[in-house]
C-alpha cells in the first residue's frame, strides 16, 4: 500500500491498498509526502454566514450579541475597527463583503488580513475554520 490514482494534472485523486488495473498502478511509499497530504485533508474552504459569525463568537472574537446582529447586517465592532484601519479604497468593498456575503472563504484576502491583524497563526485560523464548519443548524 498504497497505489495511487492521478488526474491529468498529476494530482492524486485516489489511494488504494491494492493495484487497480487501468487507473491506480503507481505505487508510493505510505510515508510519501504526496500520500500523507492526500490522506490528511485541511480545513474546509467555505463557512456559511451564520457559521462564520457563530464561530467568531464561540472563540471570543466577537460577542454572541454581535454575532446575532451581524446576521442582519450590523457589523461587529472588531470588524468595523479593522475596516477603518484599511486603505480608503478598500473600505467600501470590505464593508460590502462583510455585510452582504453568504459565504466566507478561508483564503480570501479579507479573511487572511483580518486573521493576521489579530495575530492568529495559519494553524489557529484553520482550527477555527474547522470548528465553524462542524456547526450545524440541527
C-alpha positions as CSV (number, residue, x, y, z in Angstrom):
1,X,0.0,0.0,0.0
2,X,-0.6,2.5,-1.4
3,X,-1.3,2.5,-5.1
4,X,-2.4,6.0,-6.3
5,X,-4.7,7.3,-9.0
6,X,-3.8,10.6,-10.5
7,X,-5.7,13.1,-12.6
8,X,-4.5,14.6,-15.9
9,X,-2.6,17.4,-13.9
10,X,-0.8,14.7,-11.9
11,X,-2.6,15.3,-8.6
12,X,-3.5,12.3,-6.5
13,X,-7.3,11.6,-6.7
14,X,-7.4,8.2,-5.0
15,X,-5.3,5.9,-2.8
16,X,-5.9,2.2,-2.8
17,X,-4.4,-0.7,-0.8
18,X,-4.2,-2.9,-3.9
19,X,-3.3,-2.4,-7.6
20,X,-6.2,-1.1,-9.6
21,X,-5.6,-2.2,-13.1
22,X,-6.2,0.6,-15.6
23,X,-6.3,3.5,-13.1
24,X,-4.2,3.1,-10.0
25,X,-1.0,1.4,-11.0
26,X,1.6,3.7,-9.4
27,X,2.9,2.5,-6.0
28,X,4.1,5.1,-3.5
29,X,5.5,4.5,0.0
30,X,2.9,5.1,2.7
31,X,5.1,7.9,4.2
32,X,5.4,9.7,0.8
33,X,4.5,13.4,1.4
34,X,2.0,13.3,-1.5
35,X,0.2,10.4,0.1
36,X,0.2,12.0,3.5
37,X,-1.1,15.3,2.1
38,X,-3.9,13.5,0.2
39,X,-5.0,11.5,3.3
40,X,-4.8,14.4,5.7
41,X,-7.4,16.9,4.5
42,X,-7.1,20.5,5.5
43,X,-9.8,22.7,6.8
44,X,-12.9,23.3,4.7
45,X,-12.6,26.3,2.4
46,X,-16.1,27.8,3.0
47,X,-18.2,28.8,6.0
48,X,-21.7,30.0,5.7
49,X,-22.5,33.4,7.1
50,X,-24.0,32.1,10.3
51,X,-21.1,29.6,10.8
52,X,-18.6,32.4,10.4
53,X,-20.2,34.7,12.9
54,X,-21.1,31.9,15.3
55,X,-17.6,30.5,15.4
56,X,-16.2,34.1,15.9
57,X,-18.4,34.4,19.0
58,X,-17.5,30.9,20.3
59,X,-13.9,31.9,20.2
60,X,-14.3,35.3,21.8
61,X,-13.5,37.3,18.7
62,X,-16.9,39.0,18.9
63,X,-19.8,38.7,21.4
64,X,-22.8,36.5,20.9
65,X,-25.0,39.6,20.6
66,X,-22.7,40.9,17.8
67,X,-22.9,37.5,16.0
68,X,-26.7,37.6,16.1
69,X,-26.8,41.2,14.9
70,X,-24.3,40.5,12.1
71,X,-26.8,38.2,10.5
72,X,-29.0,41.2,9.9
73,X,-26.1,43.3,8.6
74,X,-24.9,45.1,11.8
75,X,-21.2,44.9,11.7
76,X,-19.4,43.8,14.9
77,X,-17.1,46.5,16.5
78,X,-13.9,44.5,15.9
79,X,-14.7,44.3,12.2
80,X,-15.7,47.9,12.0
81,X,-12.3,48.9,13.6
82,X,-10.4,46.6,11.2
83,X,-12.1,48.1,8.1
84,X,-11.4,51.6,9.4
85,X,-7.7,50.7,9.5
86,X,-7.7,49.7,5.9
87,X,-6.7,52.0,3.0
88,X,-9.7,54.1,1.9
89,X,-10.1,52.4,-1.4
90,X,-10.5,49.0,0.3
91,X,-13.0,50.0,2.9
92,X,-16.2,50.0,0.8
93,X,-15.5,46.6,-0.8
94,X,-14.6,45.1,2.6
95,X,-17.8,46.5,4.1
96,X,-19.9,45.1,1.3
97,X,-18.3,41.8,1.7
98,X,-18.7,41.6,5.4
99,X,-22.3,42.8,5.4
100,X,-23.5,41.1,2.2
101,X,-21.8,37.8,1.6
102,X,-23.4,34.5,2.3
103,X,-20.2,32.5,2.3
104,X,-16.8,33.3,3.8
105,X,-13.8,31.7,2.0
106,X,-10.9,30.7,4.3
107,X,-8.2,32.1,2.0
108,X,-10.0,35.2,0.9
109,X,-7.6,38.2,1.2
110,X,-10.0,40.0,3.7
111,X,-10.1,36.9,5.9
112,X,-6.4,36.5,5.7
113,X,-5.8,40.1,6.5
114,X,-8.2,40.1,9.5
115,X,-6.6,37.0,10.9
116,X,-3.1,38.5,10.5
117,X,-4.2,41.7,12.2
118,X,-5.5,39.7,15.1
119,X,-2.2,37.8,15.5
120,X,-3.6,34.4,14.5
121,X,-1.4,31.8,13.0
122,X,-2.5,29.9,10.0
123,X,-2.9,26.8,12.2
124,X,-5.1,28.7,14.6
125,X,-7.2,30.0,11.8
126,X,-7.5,26.5,10.3
127,X,-8.7,25.2,13.7
128,X,-11.3,27.9,14.0
129,X,-12.4,27.3,10.4
130,X,-12.7,23.6,11.0
131,X,-14.7,24.2,14.2
132,X,-17.0,26.6,12.3
133,X,-17.6,24.0,9.6
134,X,-18.7,21.5,12.1
135,X,-21.5,23.8,13.4
136,X,-25.0,22.7,12.1
137,X,-28.5,24.1,12.5
138,X,-29.9,20.8,13.7
